[in-house]
Amino acid sequence: MAPIPNPQLFLAAHPVGYPVPDRDFKYDTSESIDLETVPLNGGFLTKTLYLSVDPYMRNRMKEGGWALGSLFEGFGIGEVLRSETDKFKKGDILYGTLQFKAYQVWPADTTFRILPKTQDIPYSVYIGVAGMPGQTAYYGLKGIADPKAGESIFVSTAAGPVGQLVCQLAKAWGLRVLGSVGSDDKVEFLLNELKIDAAFNYKTASTAEELKKFGGIDIYWDNVGGPTLDAALDAMNTFGRIVVCGHISVYNQTPEERYGVKNTYAMIYKEVKMQGLYVMTYADKYADEFYATVPKMIAEGKIKYLEDVTEGLEHAPDALLKVLKGENHGKEVVKVA
Amino acid sequence: MAPIPNPQLFLAAHPVGYPVPDRDFKYDTSESIDLETVPLNGGFLTKTLYLSVDPYMRNRMKEGGWALGSLFEGFGIGEVLRSETDKFKKGDILYGTLQFKAYQVWPADTTFRILPKTQDIPYSVYIGVAGMPGQTAYYGLKGIADPKAGESIFVSTAAGPVGQLVCQLAKAWGLRVLGSVGSDDKVEFLLNELKIDAAFNYKTASTAEELKKFGGIDIYWDNVGGPTLDAALDAMNTFGRIVVCGHISVYNQTPEERYGVKNTYAMIYKEVKMQGLYVMTYADKYADEFYATVPKMIAEGKIKYLEDVTEGLEHAPDALLKVLKGENHGKEVVKVA
């Protein structure tokens, strides 16, 4: 078989403000690969099926993060085309960290999770509600929020990949759930599809007013930071917990532009706990529990999800920009092959 | 014996900004009491020896806190003059919540702790480093910060009643300690008397620079909020803990004046925990341990303290103002009798 192009995506510049696709990314098709003859050196060759684009990538793109000229990388799904190791065999579908590249040769000691082929859910879901975003939701609730039936939770970016699962797990565990989102469509989705208790569009409604209507909150799942965090601090009940999962409102801001949170003093008399969440910290403790629970709930229709699929690696920059601007509908996934 | 005056201190107005002694307080000497004949109805009569003035009182004074015309109250030390209950006998020295009043009759079911007479420490210390402020330090370290030998801690208002004990317990438990205070005298006190590792005057030095010099911090004991909290968030190590004990920088500010904290996003990637502390929450768990440990350490000279004694109930408003402005040197105590 003749060599074929092996397209890849590089970081071309450290963005200031929102990334600009033509300036900050370089989509390169100059490398080619012969899938039948490329040496594996005891390792294995994968074809990239899906790649995940996520808000945290904006942070990696900045000065001090990824070096200029680095390949983008993130969670993805790959199919094994050839293998010289017993760990993985041709046809295995793998989940783990992939570079933004169509084909890739890996050393034998690379770690991936082999996905089951028996469950009736698409592979792309394993980088969404059953992947890192889903784990983030599950681990953050279990490891930080410690939710109890009858409590109330407020979720920002509630229709996003993490938010969707936070909402549904919280409902399944007996909590009252309020979600905030950036469009009326998403409000409808939360109320009609995910069946949470209340939802609002923060662009047209007042977060403080909506929180007042809903009543005090025991848990705030923070994906956004900024004024929403301030309003939530004001609305927390005594012994409330805040899972600080993301601050998407500030990622594209300079320190000068950044909103300052004024209500931290309320943490004192309400004894609020606020804690930063990094998903991998909890993997040893909860991963097996997660994989035993969540894919099954998805297959049985007990957890719904919304996916926004962008086709083609060359459009990954637009997909990321969509996520950063909140214009995606559900988990943003790049379909590569 | 003839009736004698029973002076008391009332809240006259809800202050805006710093309290103004002549406007917001009313010192009243019109009530009198006959100590030998006042009916006890099965209870007991105390003479107030010491009263504590503390930053939290500013919050109680505002609209929505104490009602206008209420007596001030807080932690204090009283001596039993007469008693009709077996729980307390003449001469007992009591610690608990007292009103700002020279003499007081209590129902039999009132709860006080009887102080030991065997330890060689003055009673006033039981409303300071061995009282609520000391318990705050002890409980917050044990219950929230979970300090480990070799870690580093930054303490704001480090020469204050809580800060003093946080510094000394942290040193005793093997931590590196950095303190910030508002005068060069207090810097000297921290370095020469409490023997902590480093200290600075935040009015003349840059908190961010001092934190950089000291190295990353594992624990931040927050007594002040505002820009100091922001600088600390920036300097926290991964898995750092922030004990939110006070926000004295904002108590006298309107919401508009209040400083906005910009670095909450740093909690995410550093997985920082930040938690509000209210001392009484931890009393059941740690009070006996505290009373068995701290007064002994004080008597043995292992814990030092600094007291700032104001004489006379009529000067309690000035004493409180001193605390709110950071002009006290150590625990502010009002000596009533």
Interface residues (C-beta under 8 A of the other chain):
Chain A: N59 G225 L229 V244 C245 G246 H247 V250 Y251 P255 R258 Y259 G260 V261 K262 T264 Y265 A266 M267 I268 Y269 K270 E271 V272 K273 M274 Q275 G276 L277 Y278 T281
Chain B: N59 G225 L229 V244 C245 G246 H247 V250 Y251 P255 R258 Y259 G260 V261 K262 T264 Y265 A266 M267 I268 Y269 K270 E271 V272 K273 M274 Q275 G276 L277 Y278 T281
